[in-house]
Amino acid sequence: MKMKQISNNNYKVNGPYFPNVRLRRLRKTKALRDILQETRISSDDLIFPLFIEEGLKNSKNITSMPDIQRIPPSKIVNVVSELLDLGIKGVIVFGIPDKKDIVAHSAYSEKGVVQKSIQTIKKNFGDRIVVISDVCMCQYTTSGHCGIVKENTIDNDSTIEILSKIAQSHAQCGADIVAPSAMMDGQVIAIREQLNEAGLHDTSIMAYSAKMASPLYTPFRDLADSTPTFGDRKTYQMAVTNTRESLRELELDIKEGADMIMIKPALPYLDLICKAREMFKLPLCAYSVSGEYALIKAASEKGWINETDVMIEFLSSIKRAGSDIIITYFAKKMAKVLLEK
């Protein structure tokens, strides 16, 4: 088309001009915008994290995570009932034990807080809700690290043995999905083999495949009482700068037998979510982490943003990037918004 300058309604356009094309026609009314909406979030996409503290009598508020609480075992049924009423069909369970040690014994105890919690949920709700269990050691070790400490380093192979025991104990109590989050090499295949040997062939594995060594986990560590007592987790969690290495982690977990893959955090890694969606066919989960939640809550409390609008925009961006499901602390709030539409 010949380049020219055209005056139209008191403004000028340099270059090709298409007088019959006005995209604003598609945005004229809310009803029109609604029927043409490309990315949609439903309550089926949302997973709510549950933090259950052993021995707790009343729910406990955590300053860095407004509206998110540690709950006592006695409140599990009430909380899950509320989630189901909102249309949320999935939870991921984290436990805070009353005893810790260097090898995380309580993490795989038959009477552990997560094990009992899973049993309670399944006894009362059966298959109405999907139970995902976080398989890690950081809440259960005195070091606050995700594995066995030997000479101030995290030992990969001895940690995998414990992770496999934890996963088996969760599956035997009724977990639908076990989610290893320790970022140990070979953890997925070790857990798959352990589950198969125990006859738990139908338990799915959601691998925390690309779990970055992010500063956005700090509020979670307050909530889960899992701050490391020394060092950091950069020797086993992913470098925040490395896309290709992250994709290798995803590919390896798939080869080892993961049924689903996860990227964590979500918002700073939308590019990685998009690449993973293009490359792999497995269900893809994004974990919108505590720091993402806390930043929105803090800005909202200051009156700098509209919390609901920003929540919807952020969650929509995660879905648009290619995530099938989203673990988010905003799950209840987003579900309520969806019910009001």
DRENDO-1510 file (C-alpha; in Angstrom, 1 decimal, always signed):
<recs>
REC; n; res; u; v; w
REC; 1; MET; +0.0; +0.0; +0.0 .
REC; 2; LYS; +1.2; +3.5; -0.9 .
REC; 3; MET; +2.4; +5.5; +2.1 .
REC; 4; LYS; +0.4; +8.7; +2.7 .
REC; 5; GLN; -0.8; +11.2; +5.3 .
REC; 6; ILE; -4.5; +11.3; +5.9 .
REC; 7; SER; -6.5; +13.6; +8.2 .
REC; 8; ASN; -9.3; +11.9; +9.9 .
REC; 9; ASN; -11.5; +13.4; +12.7 .
REC; 10; ASN; -8.9; +16.0; +13.5 .
REC; 11; TYR; -5.9; +13.7; +13.8 .
REC; 12; LYS; -3.3; +12.6; +11.3 .
REC; 13; VAL; -1.9; +9.2; +10.5 .
REC; 14; ASN; +1.5; +8.7; +8.8 .
REC; 15; GLY; +1.7; +5.5; +6.9 .
REC; 16; PRO; -0.8; +2.9; +5.7 .
REC; 17; TYR; -4.3; +3.8; +6.8 .
REC; 18; PHE; -7.2; +1.3; +6.9 .
REC; 19; PRO; -10.4; +3.5; +7.2 .
REC; 20; ASN; -12.7; +0.5; +7.7 .
REC; 21; VAL; -10.7; -1.0; +10.6 .
REC; 22; ARG; -11.6; +0.2; +14.1 .
REC; 23; LEU; -10.7; -2.2; +16.9 .
REC; 24; ARG; -12.6; -0.1; +19.4 .
REC; 25; ARG; -15.8; -1.4; +17.9 .
REC; 26; LEU; -15.0; -4.6; +19.7 .
REC; 27; ARG; -14.8; -2.8; +23.1 .
REC; 28; LYS; -18.0; -0.7; +22.8 .
REC; 29; THR; -20.0; -2.3; +25.7 .
REC; 30; LYS; -19.3; -4.6; +28.6 .
REC; 31; ALA; -21.5; -7.3; +27.2 .
REC; 32; LEU; -19.5; -7.1; +23.9 .
REC; 33; ARG; -16.2; -7.2; +25.8 .
REC; 34; ASP; -17.4; -10.2; +27.8 .
REC; 35; ILE; -18.4; -12.4; +24.8 .
REC; 36; LEU; -15.1; -11.6; +23.1 .
REC; 37; GLN; -12.9; -12.2; +26.1 .
REC; 38; GLU; -10.0; -14.4; +25.1 .
REC; 39; THR; -8.6; -15.5; +28.5 .
REC; 40; ARG; -10.9; -16.7; +31.2 .
REC; 41; ILE; -10.3; -17.8; +34.8 .
REC; 42; SER; -12.7; -20.2; +36.5 .
REC; 43; SER; -12.8; -21.5; +40.0 .
REC; 44; ASP; -11.7; -24.9; +38.5 .
REC; 45; ASP; -8.3; -23.3; +37.8 .
REC; 46; LEU; -7.6; -22.3; +41.4 .
REC; 47; ILE; -5.8; -24.2; +44.1 .
REC; 48; PHE; -5.8; -22.9; +47.7 .
REC; 49; PRO; -2.8; -23.5; +50.0 .
REC; 50; LEU; -3.7; -24.9; +53.5 .
REC; 51; PHE; -1.3; -24.4; +56.4 .
REC; 52; ILE; -2.2; -26.7; +59.3 .
REC; 53; GLU; -0.3; -26.5; +62.6 .
REC; 54; GLU; -0.1; -29.4; +64.9 .
REC; 55; GLY; -1.3; -28.8; +68.4 .
REC; 56; LEU; -2.8; -25.4; +67.5 .
REC; 57; LYS; -6.2; -24.6; +69.1 .
REC; 58; ASN; -7.2; -21.4; +67.3 .
REC; 59; SER; -6.4; -20.0; +63.9 .
REC; 60; LYS; -3.2; -17.9; +63.9 .
REC; 61; ASN; -2.7; -14.7; +61.8 .
REC; 62; ILE; +0.6; -14.1; +60.2 .
REC; 63; THR; +1.5; -10.4; +59.8 .
REC; 64; SER; +3.2; -10.7; +56.4 .
REC; 65; MET; +0.3; -12.6; +54.9 .
REC; 66; PRO; -2.9; -10.7; +55.7 .
REC; 67; ASP; -6.1; -12.8; +55.6 .
REC; 68; ILE; -4.1; -16.1; +55.4 .
REC; 69; GLN; -3.9; -18.1; +58.6 .
REC; 70; ARG; -2.3; -21.2; +60.1 .
REC; 71; ILE; -5.3; -23.3; +61.0 .
REC; 72; PRO; -5.7; -26.0; +63.7 .
REC; 73; PRO; -6.7; -29.5; +62.7 .
REC; 74; SER; -10.1; -28.9; +64.2 .
REC; 75; LYS; -10.9; -26.3; +61.6 .
REC; 76; ILE; -10.0; -28.3; +58.5 .
REC; 77; VAL; -13.6; -29.4; +57.7 .
REC; 78; ASN; -14.9; -25.9; +58.0 .
REC; 79; VAL; -12.3; -24.4; +55.8 .
REC; 80; VAL; -12.6; -27.1; +53.1 .
REC; 81; SER; -16.4; -26.7; +53.2 .
REC; 82; GLU; -16.1; -23.0; +52.5 .
REC; 83; LEU; -13.8; -23.7; +49.6 .
REC; 84; LEU; -16.2; -26.1; +48.0 .
REC; 85; ASP; -19.0; -23.7; +48.4 .
REC; 86; LEU; -17.0; -21.2; +46.4 .
REC; 87; GLY; -16.4; -23.7; +43.7 .
REC; 88; ILE; -12.7; -24.4; +44.5 .
REC; 89; LYS; -11.9; -28.1; +43.9 .
REC; 90; GLY; -8.3; -28.3; +45.0 .
REC; 91; VAL; -6.0; -27.7; +48.0 .
REC; 92; ILE; -2.3; -28.1; +48.6 .
REC; 93; VAL; -1.5; -29.1; +52.1 .
REC; 94; PHE; +1.4; -27.8; +54.2 .
REC; 95; GLY; +2.1; -28.9; +57.7 .
REC; 96; ILE; +3.7; -27.2; +60.7 .
REC; 97; PRO; +4.8; -29.9; +63.2 .
REC; 98; ASP; +5.2; -29.4; +66.9 .
REC; 99; LYS; +8.6; -31.2; +66.8 .
REC; 100; LYS; +11.5; -30.9; +64.4 .
REC; 101; ASP; +14.8; -32.8; +64.1 .
REC; 102; ILE; +17.8; -33.1; +61.8 .
REC; 103; VAL; +16.2; -35.8; +59.6 .
REC; 104; ALA; +12.5; -34.7; +59.6 .
REC; 105; HIS; +11.1; -37.8; +61.2 .
REC; 106; SER; +7.7; -36.1; +61.7 .
REC; 107; ALA; +7.4; -35.4; +57.9 .
REC; 108; TYR; +6.8; -39.1; +57.2 .
REC; 109; SER; +5.2; -40.2; +60.5 .
REC; 110; GLU; +1.8; -42.0; +60.1 .
REC; 111; LYS; +0.6; -39.6; +62.8 .
REC; 112; GLY; +2.1; -36.5; +61.2 .
REC; 113; VAL; +0.1; -33.4; +60.8 .
REC; 114; VAL; -0.2; -33.6; +57.0 .
REC; 115; GLN; -1.0; -37.3; +57.1 .
REC; 116; LYS; -3.9; -36.8; +59.6 .
REC; 117; SER; -5.1; -33.7; +57.7 .
REC; 118; ILE; -5.3; -35.6; +54.4 .
REC; 119; GLN; -7.2; -38.4; +56.1 .
REC; 120; THR; -9.7; -35.9; +57.6 .
REC; 121; ILE; -10.3; -34.2; +54.3 .
REC; 122; LYS; -10.8; -37.5; +52.4 .
REC; 123; LYS; -13.0; -38.9; +55.1 .
REC; 124; ASN; -15.3; -35.9; +55.0 .
REC; 125; PHE; -15.2; -34.9; +51.3 .
REC; 126; GLY; -13.9; -37.9; +49.4 .
REC; 127; ASP; -13.4; -37.2; +45.7 .
REC; 128; ARG; -15.2; -33.9; +45.8 .
REC; 129; ILE; -11.9; -32.2; +46.3 .
REC; 130; VAL; -8.4; -32.8; +45.0 .
REC; 131; VAL; -5.8; -33.0; +47.7 .
REC; 132; ILE; -2.2; -32.1; +46.7 .
REC; 133; SER; +0.5; -32.7; +49.4 .
REC; 134; ASP; +3.7; -30.7; +49.4 .
REC; 135; VAL; +6.6; -33.2; +49.7 .
REC; 136; CYS; +9.5; -31.4; +51.4 .
REC; 137; MET; +11.4; -31.2; +54.6 .
REC; 138; CYS; +12.0; -27.5; +55.4 .
REC; 139; GLN; +9.1; -27.3; +57.9 .
REC; 140; TYR; +10.3; -30.4; +59.7 .
REC; 141; THR; +14.1; -30.0; +59.9 .
REC; 142; THR; +15.8; -28.0; +62.6 .
REC; 143; SER; +18.0; -26.5; +59.9 .
REC; 144; GLY; +15.0; -25.1; +58.0 .
REC; 145; HIS; +16.6; -26.6; +54.8 .
REC; 146; CYS; +14.8; -28.9; +52.3 .
REC; 147; GLY; +17.0; -31.8; +52.9 .
REC; 148; ILE; +19.6; -33.6; +55.1 .
REC; 149; VAL; +22.5; -31.4; +56.1 .
REC; 150; LYS; +26.0; -32.9; +55.9 .
REC; 151; GLU; +29.0; -30.7; +56.5 .
REC; 152; ASN; +26.9; -27.6; +55.9 .
REC; 153; THR; +25.7; -28.8; +52.5 .
REC; 154; ILE; +22.4; -30.4; +51.5 .
REC; 155; ASP; +23.0; -34.0; +50.6 .
REC; 156; ASN; +21.1; -35.0; +47.5 .
REC; 157; ASP; +20.8; -38.8; +47.8 .
REC; 158; SER; +20.0; -39.2; +51.5 .
REC; 159; THR; +17.4; -36.4; +51.1 .
REC; 160; ILE; +15.7; -38.3; +48.2 .
REC; 161; GLU; +15.3; -41.4; +50.5 .
REC; 162; ILE; +13.4; -39.3; +53.0 .
REC; 163; LEU; +11.3; -37.5; +50.3 .
REC; 164; SER; +10.2; -40.9; +49.0 .
REC; 165; LYS; +9.1; -41.9; +52.4 .
REC; 166; ILE; +7.2; -38.7; +52.8 .
REC; 167; ALA; +5.4; -39.1; +49.4 .
REC; 168; GLN; +4.5; -42.7; +50.2 .
REC; 169; SER; +3.0; -41.7; +53.6 .
REC; 170; HIS; +0.9; -39.0; +52.0 .
REC; 171; ALA; -0.3; -41.2; +49.2 .
REC; 172; GLN; -1.3; -44.0; +51.7 .
REC; 173; CYS; -3.4; -41.4; +53.6 .
REC; 174; GLY; -5.3; -40.5; +50.4 .
REC; 175; ALA; -3.4; -37.7; +48.7 .
REC; 176; ASP; -4.4; -37.5; +45.0 .
REC; 177; ILE; -1.2; -35.8; +44.0 .
REC; 178; VAL; +2.2; -35.6; +45.7 .
REC; 179; ALA; +4.2; -32.5; +44.9 .
REC; 180; PRO; +8.0; -32.9; +45.6 .
REC; 181; SER; +9.4; -29.3; +46.1 .
REC; 182; ALA; +12.9; -29.9; +47.4 .
REC; 183; MET; +14.6; -29.6; +44.0 .
REC; 184; MET; +16.8; -32.6; +44.5 .
REC; 185; ASP; +18.2; -34.3; +41.4 .
REC; 186; GLY; +16.3; -37.6; +40.7 .
REC; 187; GLN; +13.6; -36.9; +43.3 .
REC; 188; VAL; +10.7; -37.6; +40.8 .
REC; 189; ILE; +11.9; -41.0; +39.6 .
REC; 190; ALA; +12.7; -42.1; +43.2 .
REC; 191; ILE; +9.3; -41.1; +44.4 .
REC; 192; ARG; +7.6; -42.8; +41.3 .
REC; 193; GLU; +9.4; -46.0; +42.0 .
REC; 194; GLN; +8.6; -45.9; +45.7 .
REC; 195; LEU; +4.9; -45.3; +45.0 .
REC; 196; ASN; +4.8; -48.1; +42.5 .
REC; 197; GLU; +6.5; -50.6; +44.9 .
REC; 198; ALA; +3.9; -49.7; +47.5 .
REC; 199; GLY; +1.1; -50.4; +45.0 .
REC; 200; LEU; +0.2; -46.7; +44.7 .
REC; 201; HIS; +0.3; -46.5; +40.9 .
REC; 202; ASP; -2.6; -44.1; +40.7 .
REC; 203; THR; -1.1; -41.4; +42.8 .
REC; 204; SER; +0.0; -38.5; +40.5 .
REC; 205; ILE; +3.2; -36.5; +40.9 .
REC; 206; MET; +3.2; -32.8; +40.3 .
REC; 207; ALA; +6.9; -31.8; +40.1 .
REC; 208; TYR; +8.1; -28.5; +41.4 .
REC; 209; SER; +10.3; -28.6; +38.3 .
REC; 210; ALA; +11.4; -25.0; +38.0 .
REC; 211; LYS; +11.4; -23.7; +41.5 .
REC; 212; MET; +13.5; -20.6; +41.6 .
REC; 213; ALA; +15.7; -19.4; +44.5 .
REC; 214; SER; +13.4; -16.4; +44.8 .
REC; 215; PRO; +13.3; -13.7; +47.5 .
REC; 216; LEU; +9.5; -13.8; +47.1 .
REC; 217; TYR; +9.2; -16.8; +49.4 .
REC; 218; THR; +9.9; -14.8; +52.6 .
REC; 219; PRO; +6.2; -14.5; +53.8 .
REC; 220; PHE; +5.7; -18.2; +53.1 .
REC; 221; ARG; +8.6; -18.9; +55.5 .
REC; 222; ASP; +6.9; -16.9; +58.2 .
REC; 223; LEU; +3.7; -18.8; +57.5 .
REC; 224; ALA; +5.3; -22.3; +57.4 .
REC; 225; ASP; +8.1; -21.6; +60.0 .
REC; 226; SER; +10.7; -22.7; +57.5 .
REC; 227; THR; +13.4; -20.1; +57.4 .
REC; 228; PRO; +16.8; -21.6; +57.0 .
REC; 229; THR; +19.1; -21.3; +60.1 .
REC; 230; PHE; +22.1; -20.9; +57.9 .
REC; 231; GLY; +23.0; -20.0; +54.3 .
REC; 232; ASP; +20.4; -20.0; +51.6 .
REC; 233; ARG; +18.8; -22.5; +49.1 .
REC; 234; LYS; +20.7; -21.4; +46.0 .
REC; 235; THR; +22.7; -24.7; +45.8 .
REC; 236; TYR; +19.5; -26.6; +45.0 .
REC; 237; GLN; +16.9; -24.2; +43.9 .
REC; 238; MET; +17.1; -22.6; +40.4 .
REC; 239; ALA; +19.0; -19.4; +39.5 .
REC; 240; VAL; +16.5; -16.7; +38.8 .
REC; 241; THR; +18.4; -15.8; +35.7 .
REC; 242; ASN; +18.5; -19.1; +33.9 .
REC; 243; THR; +15.8; -20.0; +31.4 .
REC; 244; ARG; +17.6; -22.8; +29.5 .
REC; 245; GLU; +18.5; -24.6; +32.7 .
REC; 246; SER; +14.9; -24.3; +33.9 .
REC; 247; LEU; +13.7; -25.9; +30.8 .
REC; 248; ARG; +16.2; -28.8; +31.3 .
REC; 249; GLU; +14.8; -29.3; +34.8 .
REC; 250; LEU; +11.2; -29.5; +33.4 .
REC; 251; GLU; +12.3; -31.9; +30.7 .
REC; 252; LEU; +14.1; -34.2; +33.1 .
REC; 253; ASP; +11.2; -34.4; +35.5 .
REC; 254; ILE; +8.9; -35.3; +32.6 .
REC; 255; LYS; +11.3; -38.1; +31.6 .
REC; 256; GLU; +11.5; -39.3; +35.2 .
REC; 257; GLY; +7.7; -39.8; +35.3 .
REC; 258; ALA; +6.1; -36.5; +36.4 .
REC; 259; ASP; +2.4; -36.3; +35.6 .
REC; 260; MET; +2.3; -32.5; +35.9 .
REC; 261; ILE; +4.9; -29.8; +36.1 .
REC; 262; MET; +5.1; -26.6; +38.0 .
REC; 263; ILE; +6.9; -23.2; +37.7 .
REC; 264; LYS; +7.4; -21.2; +40.9 .
REC; 265; PRO; +7.1; -18.2; +41.3 .
REC; 266; ALA; +4.6; -17.2; +38.6 .
REC; 267; LEU; +4.6; -13.5; +37.8 .
REC; 268; PRO; +8.3; -12.9; +37.3 .
REC; 269; TYR; +8.5; -16.0; +35.1 .
REC; 270; LEU; +5.6; -15.6; +32.6 .
REC; 271; ASP; +8.2; -16.0; +29.9 .
REC; 272; LEU; +9.1; -19.4; +31.2 .
REC; 273; ILE; +5.5; -20.4; +31.6 .
REC; 274; CYS; +4.9; -19.5; +28.0 .
REC; 275; LYS; +8.0; -21.4; +26.8 .
REC; 276; ALA; +7.0; -24.5; +28.8 .
REC; 277; ARG; +3.5; -24.4; +27.5 .
REC; 278; GLU; +4.8; -24.4; +23.9 .
REC; 279; MET; +7.4; -27.2; +24.5 .
REC; 280; PHE; +5.5; -29.6; +26.7 .
REC; 281; LYS; +2.1; -31.2; +26.6 .
REC; 282; LEU; +1.7; -32.1; +30.3 .
REC; 283; PRO; -0.6; -30.1; +32.6 .
REC; 284; LEU; +1.2; -27.0; +33.7 .
REC; 285; CYS; +0.8; -25.4; +37.1 .
REC; 286; ALA; +2.1; -22.0; +38.2 .
REC; 287; TYR; +2.5; -21.2; +41.9 .
REC; 288; SER; +1.8; -17.5; +42.5 .
REC; 289; VAL; +3.8; -17.2; +45.7 .
REC; 290; SER; +3.5; -15.5; +49.0 .
REC; 291; GLY; +5.6; -12.5; +48.0 .
REC; 292; GLU; +3.4; -11.8; +45.0 .
REC; 293; TYR; +0.4; -11.9; +47.3 .
REC; 294; ALA; +2.0; -9.8; +50.0 .
REC; 295; LEU; +3.1; -7.1; +47.6 .
REC; 296; ILE; -0.5; -6.7; +46.3 .
REC; 297; LYS; -1.9; -6.7; +49.8 .
REC; 298; ALA; +0.6; -4.1; +51.1 .
REC; 299; ALA; +0.0; -1.7; +48.2 .
REC; 300; SER; -3.7; -2.1; +48.6 .
REC; 301; GLU; -3.6; -1.4; +52.3 .
REC; 302; LYS; -1.7; +1.9; +51.4 .
REC; 303; GLY; -4.5; +2.8; +49.0 .
REC; 304; TRP; -2.1; +2.8; +46.1 .
REC; 305; ILE; -3.9; +0.2; +44.0 .
REC; 306; ASN; -7.3; -1.5; +43.7 .
REC; 307; GLU; -6.6; -5.0; +45.2 .
REC; 308; THR; -9.4; -6.8; +43.3 .
REC; 309; ASP; -8.5; -5.3; +39.9 .
REC; 310; VAL; -4.8; -6.0; +40.3 .
REC; 311; MET; -5.5; -9.6; +41.5 .
REC; 312; ILE; -7.7; -10.2; +38.4 .
REC; 313; GLU; -5.1; -8.7; +36.1 .
REC; 314; PHE; -2.2; -10.7; +37.6 .
REC; 315; LEU; -4.0; -14.0; +37.7 .
REC; 316; SER; -5.3; -13.5; +34.1 .
REC; 317; SER; -1.7; -12.9; +33.0 .
REC; 318; ILE; -0.6; -16.2; +34.5 .
REC; 319; LYS; -3.5; -18.0; +32.8 .
REC; 320; ARG; -2.8; -16.2; +29.5 .
REC; 321; ALA; +0.9; -17.2; +29.6 .
REC; 322; GLY; -0.2; -20.8; +29.5 .
REC; 323; SER; -0.8; -22.2; +33.0 .
REC; 324; ASP; -3.6; -24.7; +33.3 .
REC; 325; ILE; -3.9; -24.3; +37.1 .
REC; 326; ILE; -2.8; -21.7; +39.5 .
REC; 327; ILE; -1.9; -22.2; +43.2 .
REC; 328; THR; -2.7; -18.8; +44.7 .
REC; 329; TYR; -3.4; -17.3; +48.1 .
REC; 330; PHE; -6.1; -15.2; +46.3 .
REC; 331; ALA; -8.1; -18.3; +45.4 .
REC; 332; LYS; -11.0; -17.6; +47.8 .
REC; 333; LYS; -11.1; -13.9; +46.8 .
REC; 334; MET; -11.0; -14.7; +43.1 .
REC; 335; ALA; -13.7; -17.4; +43.5 .
REC; 336; LYS; -16.0; -14.9; +45.2 .
REC; 337; VAL; -15.5; -12.4; +42.4 .
REC; 338; LEU; -16.4; -15.1; +39.9 .
REC; 339; LEU; -19.6; -16.0; +41.8 .
REC; 340; GLU; -20.6; -12.3; +41.8 .
REC; 341; LYS; -20.3; -12.0; +38.0 .
</recs>
